[in-house]
Amino acid sequence: MSETPNETLTGAQITVRLLERQGVRLVTGYPGGAILPIYDALGQSTAIRHVLARHEQGAGFIAQGMARVSGEVAVCMASSGPGATNLLTAIADAKLDSIPLVAITGQVPKAMIGTDAFQEVDTYGLSIPITKHNFLVSSTEELLEVIPRAFAIAASGRPGPVLIDIPKDVQSRAIEVAAWPEPGHRSAPAAADGMALAEAAGLIAAAKKPLLYLGGGVIHAGAADLAVKLAEKANLPTVMTLMALGAMPVDHPLSLGMLGMHGAPYTNLALDECDLLIAVGARFDDRATGKVAAFCPQARIIHIDIDAAELDKIKTAHVGIVADVGEALTRLLPLVPENPRKSWVDRVDALKTAHPQPLPGLDDPRSHFGLIRAVAACLDDDAIVATDVGQHQMWAAQAYPLRRPRQWLTSGGLGTMGFGVPAAIGAALAAPERTVVCFTGDGSILMNIQELVTAAEQGANVKIVLMNNAVLGLVHQQQTLFYGQRLFASEFQAMPDFVTTARALGIAAVDLDQAANPCAALADAFARPGPCLIHAGIDAEQKVYPMVPPGAANRDMIGAQA
Amino acid sequence: MNASNRNENQALARAVLEIDVANHPGVMSHVVGLFSRRAYNVEGILCLPVGDGRQSRIWLLVGEDQRLPQMIRQLEKLEDVGAVRRHHAEHAVFTQLEAFFRP
């Protein structure tokens, strides 16, 4: 506690002061009755800028975009009742992708809790299973302890969202503050077990066909460089989860790109042959493993993760190491001998040649893959790539040349349609010097299209590439492949004019379908600062291939032939 | 199968968990929610404050199946949980209460 002259402050003023002391300079949210004292205090803050979303879920994903780009805890706010329930999806999304958030919600006054008061909902109860931790603040004094602690919890260990529910009377009541608590920061985790690291190094040295399997934890830990160094030193071909894309540049000779349901054929076939799997900050998600019993069936497993509950959850590790993956890799590196491993690297290269990722139409900007590559050609590696959820997301994961950690923002675990546009806005707010591109679909964009107004208001430098096939692509694909081609509720009968809609919501728009030279039109759109919607019609019959049917082994891919 | 055999089998298939937690209104919900959302039945619950009342101890009688080690790890992850200790089903904490639960 730092000593200062006593001040008499309301809970709302204390909350804002604690956010300022935390170093927060940008918050996003949506006001309402039960959080008005905090908004009143926030309005008086000269240090914190508030970005008004147009829906609380938008605010939650804007905060996620900020956190995913910066790696720092981001803050979003909403009122009680529907404000809080609208935030929940973004909070659940942050939980599954381990994104550090502090969500502050207003609550009805304490005396009215449990009376079915206007805009009362059990925010605390609703948020238990989707937060890392949550608080219902029962006194103004408690704010001094709870708020720094919430930041420390969100940032420490495996990051995640923390919710603070603050009743209106707790916000309004004034107390004397004699001393301020230290801001809450990430606490250092316990060091990795040296014996286990030595054992892991021994397994890597002895392995004939090892693979490195990187997950989102590598990005969160800032350990991508270390992972690449380990791969290079020991010649470990490397696969990445959807969350880890960018950890190793996709054109690195050892990169096998994304594994799993929509991974490249050679990637899943290499996994099928490996004799050692080194999982780092990954959690053996079902979209990555396919049928677990058939995932890397001959492999021993080294599993390094900061969350002890992830070890042995899906696959039993021969060597399990609970640690910050950066710390573990730093100490593992000198223990692992250099090894050219020529026959295995040659074998993997042969698989790459024989079983490539099908990328039809790569040179045609009017096709899905061609459009993604044409967008990439307009940008350098400083650009940030956000996606929504659906076919466009998987095509971007397969074809966009991702080369940098925190370059790629996507809803992995929860798979939330509507993530893309607000997350891209948050990214642009957190990194205003960068261009943010958001690949979205005609289904996803409608789930948070109101945030185009926020983008216009903020002048956010987001270029939204709308791949419009007039269907819910992944549903259409599954119905076509697995439900006897009975297309139901997946083809839109009515479709807005997205170009006109974007303009009506205040942002520039261009229709590539009408452009004589789509590449030139794209370059024009990217050259102009500020938000822009780029509309491109694509073929509804195109599938995301290869595809491992749900529940099947990863070696059994549909559409693996180029 | 006679009654004593049945009881033995039940005993084999159960475990008792002793959990040190912070004492506040939401902590039971956090702990029990881990089980309910996995459709994992909790057969018995006991909870009382310990010492100065800032901490409580929760005793759970649960079915013993292959998910139990993962459940213990999930419990240990909760911010409000200090420690989790696993005991056999015959632990006195529940057997001594049998008199209160006769049909």
Interface residues (C-beta under 8 A of the other chain):
Chain A: Y124 G125 I128 P129 K132 H133 N134 L136 I153 D307 A308 A309 D312 K313
Chain B: P25 G26 S29 H30 G33 R37 P69 Q70 R73 Q74 E76 K77 L78 E79
